[in-house]
Amino acid sequence: METIFLVLAIVLILVSFIVWVCSRYKKCPSDKIMVVYGSIGKNKDGTNRSAKCIHGGAEFVLPVFQSYAFLDLTPISIQVDLKNALSRQNIRIDVPSRFTVGISTEPGVMQNAAERLLGLQLSEIQELSKDIIFGQLRLIIATMDIEEINTDRDKFLAAVSSNVETELKKIGLRLINVNVTDISDESGYISALGKEAAAKAINDAKKSVAERERDGSIGEANAHMDQRIQVANATSVAIEGENEAKMKIAMSDAALKEREAEALRIATAAEKIQAAKALEESYAAEQAAEQARRAREQATLEADVIVQTEAKKRQLEIEAEAEAEQIRRKARGEADAIYAKMEAEARGMEEILRKQAAGFAEIVRSAGGDTDAALKLLIADKLEDLMRVQVDAIKNIKIDKVTVWDNGQNGEGKNATAGFLSGMMQSVPPLADVFALAGMQLPELLGKKTEAETPTFSGEVVDTAPVAETTETE
C-alpha cells in the first residue's frame, strides 16, 4: 500500500513538473514581438546581450534566470502640425501632416525597439516619435525652396521618408505612410503662385476663345461676300438692260458692305480689348509676385543688417566695459601710490619732529632744566640768521638819488641826513616788536624795552615806526 502511494506521488510530481515546463514554453503571436531578457548570453564581442527578440515561433523561457514581454506591432498614427518652419528662402511655412509608424521587425531595428521602447505606453511612443519627426521635417524644409515643396511633392515626400525613417530606426520604429494635407505660408507666397498660375490659365482660355470667334466672323463674312457676288453676277446677266435696277442693287450692296465692315471693325476692336485685358491681368499677377519677392529679399537684408548691428553693439559694449575697468584699476593704483607717498612723507615729518623734540629736550637738559637759558642758546645759535633778515629787509632797496635840504643840527645834535638814515632803519620792525606780536618776550641778552616802549597786541598790527616829516627850509 505504501509502495502504491509512493508511486502515485512520484507520478504526480513528474506530471506537475512536465506541466510547469510546458508552461514556460512561450509562443509569440503574429502581431507582436516577444522580448526575452535576463541571462541571455553574450555577443560576439564578449558583452552581455540585453535581450532576445522573437517574431513568430516560440521560445523556452528559463525560470528565475529569464523573463519575457511583448511589443505590439499595431501601426501608430501621429498627427504632426508643423508651424513656422523656415525654408531655404527664409520664408516660414506651415506643413500639417499625418505619419503612420510601427515597430520594425528587422533584426537590428527590432533589437533597438527592445532596448528603447519596451515598457513604454502608446502615448509615450507617440511623443517620442513626434519629437524626431518635427526635427527632421524642419531640417528637410530648410534645404528646399517653396516651389519644390509645393509642386514637386514626390521629391519632398521622398526626402521626408528617407530622413525620418533613418532616425526612427534608431529607436526601433519604421515609417509606414506619410500624408501631407496642405502647405501654407504666413507671407502669402504660395497663394500668389497659385493666383499667377490661375491667371495664366484664364488668359490662355480667353485668348483661344477670342481667336475662334475671330475665325468664325471672318468665315461668315467671306461666305456672305461670295453669295452676294454670285447673286449679283446672275442678276447682271438676267437683267442686263435695267441700269436703274443695277444701280439700286449696287447701292444696296455698298451699304451692306459698309455695315459688314463696321461689324468687322467692332469685332476686331472687341478682340483687341479682350487681349489687352488679359495682358493687364497677367502683368498685375507678375507685379504681385515681384512685390512678394522684393518683400522677402528686403526682410532677409534687414535681418542680416540687424544681426550685424547687434553684434557690433555688443562688441562696443564689451570694449567700453574693458576700458572702464582699466581706468578704474589705474585710478585705484594711482590712489594707492599717492596714499603710500603721503603716508611715507607723514612718517618722515613725524620722524623729523620727533628728532627735533629730542634735540630740544637735550638742549633743555644741557641748560640744567632752565628753559630761559635753553631759549638763549637757541637764539644765540640763530642770531646771525636773524640779523641777516633785518639787514636784507632794506638791502635791495634801490635809491637813485636822495636830496636833503640840511638846515644844520637839531636839538639832539643830529643833522637832517643822519635823521633820515636813522628813520629808514627804524622803519624795519625791531626784534622786540616781532617777538611781542607773537606773544613772546625777547631775552634780556638781546635787549629789553620798557613798558612804555612795548606795543600792545590787541588783534591789530600797531605800526611803531616813526612817521617821516618833511621840513622845508626857506
C-alpha positions as CSV (number, residue, x, y, z in Angstrom):
1,M,0.0,0.0,0.0
2,E,2.8,2.3,0.9
3,T,4.5,1.5,-2.4
4,I,1.4,2.5,-4.3
5,F,1.2,5.8,-2.6
6,L,4.9,6.4,-3.3
7,V,4.4,5.6,-7.0
8,L,1.4,7.9,-7.2
9,A,3.3,10.7,-5.5
10,I,6.2,10.3,-7.9
11,V,3.9,10.2,-10.9
12,L,2.1,13.4,-9.6
13,I,5.4,15.2,-9.2
14,L,6.5,14.2,-12.7
15,V,3.2,15.3,-14.2
16,S,3.4,18.7,-12.4
17,F,7.0,19.2,-13.5
18,I,6.1,18.5,-17.1
19,V,3.1,20.8,-16.9
20,W,5.3,23.5,-15.4
21,V,8.0,23.0,-18.0
22,C,5.4,23.3,-20.8
23,S,4.0,26.5,-19.3
24,R,7.5,28.1,-19.7
25,Y,7.4,27.4,-23.4
26,K,6.0,30.7,-24.8
27,K,4.6,31.2,-28.2
28,C,4.8,34.6,-30.0
29,P,1.6,35.9,-31.8
30,S,2.0,37.2,-35.3
31,D,1.1,40.9,-34.4
32,K,3.6,41.0,-31.6
33,I,7.3,40.7,-30.8
34,M,8.3,38.7,-27.8
35,V,11.3,40.1,-26.0
36,V,13.2,37.6,-23.7
37,Y,15.5,39.3,-21.3
38,G,17.6,38.3,-18.4
39,S,20.5,35.8,-18.7
40,I,20.5,35.6,-22.5
41,G,24.2,35.0,-23.2
42,K,27.0,37.1,-24.8
43,N,27.5,38.9,-28.0
44,K,30.4,38.2,-30.4
45,D,32.5,40.9,-28.8
46,G,32.1,39.4,-25.4
47,T,29.5,41.8,-24.0
48,N,26.3,40.6,-22.4
49,R,23.2,40.5,-24.6
50,S,20.5,42.9,-23.4
51,A,17.5,41.0,-24.9
52,K,16.5,38.4,-27.5
53,C,13.7,39.3,-29.9
54,I,11.4,36.7,-31.5
55,H,8.8,37.4,-34.2
56,G,6.8,34.3,-35.0
57,G,7.5,31.0,-33.4
58,A,8.2,30.2,-29.8
59,E,10.9,30.2,-27.2
60,F,11.5,28.4,-23.9
61,V,11.9,30.9,-21.1
62,L,14.1,29.7,-18.3
63,P,12.6,30.2,-14.9
64,V,14.3,32.5,-12.4
65,F,17.0,33.4,-14.9
66,Q,14.8,34.8,-17.7
67,S,11.6,36.8,-18.2
68,Y,9.7,38.0,-21.2
69,A,7.4,40.8,-22.5
70,F,5.6,41.7,-25.7
71,L,5.9,44.7,-28.1
72,D,2.8,45.5,-30.1
73,L,3.1,45.8,-33.9
74,T,-0.1,47.7,-34.3
75,P,0.5,50.8,-36.5
76,I,0.6,54.1,-34.7
77,S,-0.9,57.2,-36.2
78,I,0.7,60.5,-35.3
79,Q,-0.7,64.0,-36.2
80,V,2.2,66.4,-36.8
81,D,1.2,70.1,-37.2
82,L,4.4,71.8,-38.1
83,K,4.2,75.6,-38.0
84,N,6.6,78.4,-38.8
85,A,9.2,76.1,-40.4
86,L,11.9,78.2,-42.1
87,S,12.5,77.3,-45.8
88,R,15.7,77.8,-47.7
89,Q,14.2,81.2,-48.9
90,N,13.8,82.3,-45.3
91,I,10.0,82.1,-45.6
92,R,8.2,80.4,-42.8
93,I,5.6,77.8,-43.8
94,D,3.0,75.6,-42.1
95,V,3.1,71.9,-43.1
96,P,0.3,69.9,-41.4
97,S,0.8,66.1,-41.9
98,R,0.0,62.7,-40.5
99,F,2.6,60.0,-40.1
100,T,1.9,56.3,-39.6
101,V,4.7,54.4,-37.9
102,G,5.1,50.9,-36.3
103,I,7.7,48.8,-34.6
104,S,10.0,47.3,-37.1
105,T,10.6,43.5,-37.5
106,E,14.1,43.9,-39.0
107,P,16.6,42.1,-36.7
108,G,18.8,45.1,-35.9
109,V,16.0,47.6,-35.7
110,M,13.9,45.1,-33.6
111,Q,16.7,44.9,-31.1
112,N,16.7,48.8,-30.9
113,A,13.0,48.6,-30.1
114,A,13.5,46.1,-27.4
115,E,16.2,48.3,-25.8
116,R,14.4,51.6,-26.1
117,L,10.6,51.0,-26.3
118,L,9.9,48.1,-24.0
119,G,7.7,49.1,-21.2
120,L,6.6,52.5,-22.7
121,Q,3.0,53.3,-23.1
122,L,1.5,54.2,-26.6
123,S,1.3,57.9,-25.8
124,E,5.0,58.0,-24.7
125,I,6.0,56.3,-28.0
126,Q,3.9,58.8,-29.9
127,E,5.5,61.8,-28.2
128,L,9.0,60.4,-28.8
129,S,8.3,59.8,-32.4
130,K,6.7,63.2,-32.8
131,D,9.8,64.9,-31.5
132,I,12.0,63.1,-34.0
133,I,9.6,63.8,-36.9
134,F,9.4,67.5,-36.0
135,G,13.2,67.9,-36.1
136,Q,13.6,66.0,-39.4
137,L,10.8,68.0,-41.1
138,R,12.3,71.3,-40.1
139,L,15.7,70.1,-41.4
140,I,14.3,69.0,-44.8
141,I,12.2,72.2,-45.3
142,A,15.3,74.3,-44.5
143,T,17.1,72.7,-47.5
144,M,14.3,73.1,-50.1
145,D,12.6,76.0,-51.9
146,I,8.8,76.6,-51.5
147,E,8.4,75.9,-55.2
148,E,9.9,72.5,-54.8
149,I,7.8,71.7,-51.7
150,N,4.6,72.9,-53.3
151,T,4.9,71.5,-56.8
152,D,7.3,68.5,-56.6
153,R,5.5,66.6,-53.8
154,D,7.2,63.3,-54.7
155,K,10.6,64.7,-54.1
156,F,9.5,66.3,-50.8
157,L,7.9,63.1,-49.6
158,A,10.9,61.0,-50.6
159,A,13.2,63.3,-48.6
160,V,10.9,63.1,-45.6
161,S,10.6,59.3,-45.8
162,S,14.4,58.8,-46.1
163,N,15.4,61.2,-43.3
164,V,12.6,60.4,-40.9
165,E,12.8,56.6,-41.3
166,T,16.6,56.7,-40.7
167,E,16.1,58.4,-37.4
168,L,13.1,56.3,-36.4
169,K,15.1,53.1,-36.9
170,K,17.4,54.2,-34.1
171,I,14.6,53.7,-31.6
172,G,13.2,50.6,-33.3
173,L,10.4,52.1,-35.5
174,R,9.8,52.1,-39.2
175,L,7.8,54.6,-41.3
176,I,4.7,53.1,-42.9
177,N,3.0,56.2,-44.5
178,V,3.3,60.0,-44.8
179,N,0.3,62.1,-45.7
180,V,0.9,65.9,-46.1
181,T,-2.6,67.6,-46.1
182,D,-1.8,71.2,-47.1
183,I,1.1,73.6,-47.2
184,S,0.6,77.3,-46.4
185,D,2.9,80.3,-45.6
186,E,2.4,83.4,-43.5
187,S,3.6,85.8,-46.2
188,G,1.1,84.6,-48.9
189,Y,3.8,83.5,-51.3
190,I,2.2,80.1,-52.1
191,S,-1.2,81.8,-52.6
192,A,0.5,84.3,-55.0
193,L,2.0,81.4,-57.0
194,G,-1.5,79.8,-57.3
195,K,-3.1,83.1,-58.4
196,E,-0.3,83.5,-61.0
197,A,-1.0,80.0,-62.4
198,A,-4.7,80.6,-62.4
199,A,-4.4,83.9,-64.1
200,K,-2.2,82.5,-66.8
201,A,-4.7,79.6,-67.5
202,I,-7.6,82.0,-67.7
203,N,-5.8,84.4,-70.0
204,D,-4.9,81.5,-72.3
205,A,-8.5,80.3,-72.4
206,K,-9.8,83.8,-73.2
207,K,-7.2,84.2,-76.0
208,S,-8.3,80.9,-77.5
209,V,-12.0,81.9,-77.4
210,A,-11.3,85.3,-79.0
211,E,-9.3,83.6,-81.8
212,R,-12.1,81.2,-82.5
213,E,-14.7,83.9,-82.6
214,R,-12.5,85.9,-84.9
215,D,-12.1,83.0,-87.3
216,G,-15.9,82.4,-87.3
217,S,-16.7,86.0,-88.1
218,I,-14.2,86.1,-90.9
219,G,-15.6,82.9,-92.4
220,E,-19.1,84.1,-92.2
221,A,-18.2,87.4,-93.8
222,N,-16.5,85.6,-96.6
223,A,-19.5,83.3,-97.2
224,H,-21.8,86.3,-97.4
225,M,-19.5,88.0,-99.8
226,D,-19.4,85.0,-102.2
227,Q,-23.1,84.7,-102.0
228,R,-23.7,88.3,-102.9
229,I,-21.2,88.3,-105.7
230,Q,-22.8,85.2,-107.3
231,V,-26.2,86.7,-107.0
232,A,-25.0,90.0,-108.5
233,N,-23.5,88.2,-111.4
234,A,-26.7,86.2,-112.0
235,T,-28.7,89.4,-111.7
236,S,-26.4,91.3,-114.1
237,V,-26.7,88.5,-116.7
238,A,-30.5,88.2,-116.2
239,I,-31.2,92.0,-116.1
240,E,-28.7,93.3,-118.5
241,G,-30.8,96.2,-119.7
242,E,-32.1,97.6,-116.5
243,N,-29.5,100.1,-115.4
244,E,-31.5,101.6,-112.6
245,A,-32.1,98.3,-111.0
246,K,-28.4,97.6,-111.2
247,M,-27.7,101.0,-109.6
248,K,-30.1,100.2,-106.7
249,I,-28.6,96.8,-106.3
250,A,-25.1,98.3,-106.4
251,M,-26.1,100.9,-103.8
252,S,-27.6,98.2,-101.6
253,D,-24.5,96.1,-102.0
254,A,-22.3,99.1,-101.0
255,A,-24.4,99.8,-97.9
256,L,-24.3,96.2,-96.9
257,K,-20.6,96.0,-97.3
258,E,-20.2,99.2,-95.3
259,R,-22.2,97.6,-92.5
260,E,-20.3,94.4,-92.7
261,A,-17.0,96.4,-92.5
262,E,-18.4,98.2,-89.5
263,A,-19.3,94.9,-87.9
264,L,-15.9,93.5,-88.7
265,R,-14.3,96.6,-87.1
266,I,-16.3,96.2,-83.9
267,A,-15.4,92.5,-83.7
268,T,-11.7,93.3,-84.2
269,A,-11.8,96.1,-81.5
270,A,-13.6,93.8,-79.1
271,E,-10.9,91.1,-79.7
272,K,-8.1,93.6,-79.1
273,I,-9.8,94.9,-75.9
274,Q,-10.1,91.4,-74.5
275,A,-6.5,90.6,-75.4
276,A,-5.4,93.9,-73.7
277,K,-7.4,93.0,-70.5
278,A,-5.8,89.5,-70.5
279,L,-2.3,91.1,-70.7
280,E,-3.2,93.6,-68.0
281,E,-4.3,90.8,-65.6
282,S,-1.2,88.9,-66.4
283,Y,1.0,91.9,-65.7
284,A,-0.8,92.5,-62.4
285,A,-0.2,88.9,-61.3
286,E,3.5,89.3,-62.3
287,Q,3.7,92.6,-60.4
288,A,2.2,91.0,-57.2
289,A,4.7,88.1,-57.5
290,E,7.6,90.6,-57.9
291,Q,6.4,92.6,-54.8
292,A,6.2,89.4,-52.7
293,R,9.8,88.5,-53.9
294,R,11.0,92.0,-53.1
295,A,9.5,92.0,-49.6
296,R,11.2,88.6,-49.0
297,E,14.6,89.9,-50.1
298,Q,14.1,93.1,-48.1
299,A,13.2,91.1,-44.9
300,T,16.3,88.9,-45.4
301,L,18.5,92.0,-45.9
302,E,17.1,93.7,-42.8
303,A,17.6,90.6,-40.7
304,D,21.3,90.4,-41.8
305,V,21.8,94.1,-41.0
306,I,20.1,93.8,-37.6
307,V,22.2,90.8,-36.6
308,Q,25.4,92.6,-37.7
309,T,24.4,95.8,-35.8
310,E,23.6,93.8,-32.6
311,A,26.9,92.0,-32.8
312,K,28.8,95.3,-33.3
313,K,26.8,96.9,-30.5
314,R,27.7,94.1,-28.1
315,Q,31.4,94.3,-29.1
316,L,31.4,98.1,-28.4
317,E,29.8,97.5,-25.0
318,I,32.4,94.9,-24.1
319,E,35.2,97.2,-25.2
320,A,33.8,100.1,-23.2
321,E,33.4,97.9,-20.1
322,A,37.0,96.7,-20.5
323,E,38.3,100.3,-20.9
324,A,36.3,101.5,-17.9
325,E,37.6,98.6,-15.8
326,Q,41.2,99.5,-16.9
327,I,40.6,103.2,-16.0
328,R,39.2,102.1,-12.6
329,R,42.2,99.9,-11.9
330,K,44.6,102.6,-13.0
331,A,42.8,105.1,-10.7
332,R,43.0,102.7,-7.8
333,G,46.7,102.2,-8.5
334,E,47.4,105.9,-8.6
335,A,45.3,106.5,-5.4
336,D,47.3,103.7,-3.7
337,A,50.6,105.3,-4.8
338,I,49.5,108.8,-3.6
339,Y,48.4,107.3,-0.3
340,A,51.7,105.5,0.1
341,K,53.7,108.6,-0.8
342,M,51.7,110.8,1.6
343,E,52.0,108.1,4.3
344,A,55.8,108.0,3.8
345,E,56.0,111.8,3.9
346,A,53.9,111.9,7.1
347,R,56.2,109.3,8.7
348,G,59.3,111.3,7.6
349,M,57.8,114.5,9.0
350,E,56.8,112.7,12.2
351,E,60.4,111.4,12.5
352,I,61.8,114.9,11.9
353,L,59.5,116.4,14.5
354,R,60.4,113.6,16.9
355,K,64.2,114.2,16.4
356,Q,63.7,118.0,16.8
357,A,61.7,117.4,20.0
358,A,64.5,115.1,21.2
359,G,67.1,117.7,20.3
360,F,65.1,120.5,22.2
361,A,64.9,118.2,25.2
362,E,68.6,117.6,25.0
363,I,69.3,121.4,24.9
364,V,67.0,122.0,27.9
365,R,68.8,119.1,29.7
366,S,72.1,120.7,28.9
367,A,70.9,124.1,30.3
368,G,70.2,122.4,33.6
369,G,66.4,122.4,33.1
370,D,66.3,126.2,32.7
371,T,64.0,126.9,29.7
372,D,65.1,130.6,29.5
373,A,68.7,129.6,29.3
374,A,67.9,126.9,26.7
375,L,66.0,129.6,24.6
376,K,69.1,131.8,24.8
377,L,71.2,129.0,23.5
378,L,68.8,128.5,20.6
379,I,68.7,132.3,19.8
380,A,72.4,132.6,20.1
381,D,72.7,129.8,17.5
382,K,70.3,131.6,15.2
383,L,71.3,135.2,16.0
384,E,73.4,135.6,12.8
385,D,70.4,134.5,10.7
386,L,68.1,136.9,12.5
387,M,70.4,139.8,11.9
388,R,70.8,138.9,8.3
389,V,67.0,139.0,7.9
390,Q,67.0,142.5,9.4
391,V,69.6,143.8,7.1
392,D,68.2,142.0,4.0
393,A,64.9,143.9,4.5
394,I,66.5,147.2,3.2
395,K,69.5,145.8,1.3
396,N,67.8,145.6,-2.1
397,I,66.0,149.0,-1.9
398,K,67.2,151.0,-4.9
399,I,67.6,154.7,-4.3
400,D,68.9,156.6,-7.3
401,K,69.2,160.0,-5.7
402,V,68.5,161.5,-2.2
403,T,68.1,165.3,-2.0
404,V,68.5,166.7,1.6
405,W,67.9,170.3,2.5
406,D,70.1,170.4,5.6
407,N,69.5,173.4,7.9
408,G,72.0,172.3,10.4
409,Q,71.9,170.3,13.6
410,N,68.7,169.9,15.5
411,G,68.2,170.0,19.2
412,E,69.6,166.5,19.7
413,G,72.8,167.3,17.9
414,K,71.9,165.4,14.6
415,N,71.6,166.9,11.2
416,A,68.8,166.0,8.7
417,T,70.9,163.5,6.8
418,A,71.6,161.4,9.9
419,G,67.9,161.6,10.9
420,F,66.9,160.3,7.5
421,L,69.1,157.2,7.7
422,S,68.1,156.6,11.3
423,G,64.4,156.8,10.4
424,M,64.9,154.4,7.5
425,M,66.5,151.8,9.7
426,Q,63.7,152.3,12.3
427,S,61.1,151.5,9.6
428,V,62.2,147.9,9.8
429,P,60.3,146.2,12.7
430,P,62.7,145.6,15.7
431,L,63.2,142.1,17.0
432,A,61.5,143.1,20.2
433,D,58.3,144.1,18.3
434,V,58.3,140.9,16.3
435,F,58.5,138.8,19.4
436,A,55.8,140.9,21.1
437,L,53.4,140.4,18.2
438,A,54.0,136.6,18.5
439,G,53.1,136.8,22.2
440,M,56.8,136.2,23.3
441,Q,59.3,138.2,25.1
442,L,62.8,138.9,23.7
443,P,65.5,137.6,26.0
444,E,67.4,140.2,28.1
445,L,70.6,139.2,26.3
446,L,69.3,140.9,23.1
447,G,67.9,144.0,24.8
448,K,64.8,144.9,26.7
449,K,62.2,147.5,26.3
450,T,60.3,149.4,28.9
451,E,56.6,149.0,29.2
452,A,56.1,152.4,27.5
453,E,58.1,151.2,24.5
454,T,56.4,147.7,24.3
455,P,53.5,147.7,21.9
456,T,50.3,146.2,23.0
457,F,48.8,143.5,20.6
458,S,45.0,143.7,20.5
459,G,44.3,141.8,17.3
460,E,45.6,144.6,15.1
461,V,49.1,145.3,13.9
462,V,50.4,148.6,15.5
463,D,52.9,150.4,13.4
464,T,55.5,151.8,15.8
465,A,57.8,153.2,13.0
466,P,58.2,157.0,13.2
467,V,56.3,159.0,10.6
468,A,58.7,160.8,8.3
469,E,58.2,164.6,8.4
470,T,59.2,166.8,5.6
471,T,60.9,170.0,6.7
472,E,61.1,172.7,4.2
473,T,63.7,175.5,4.6
474,E,63.0,178.8,3.1
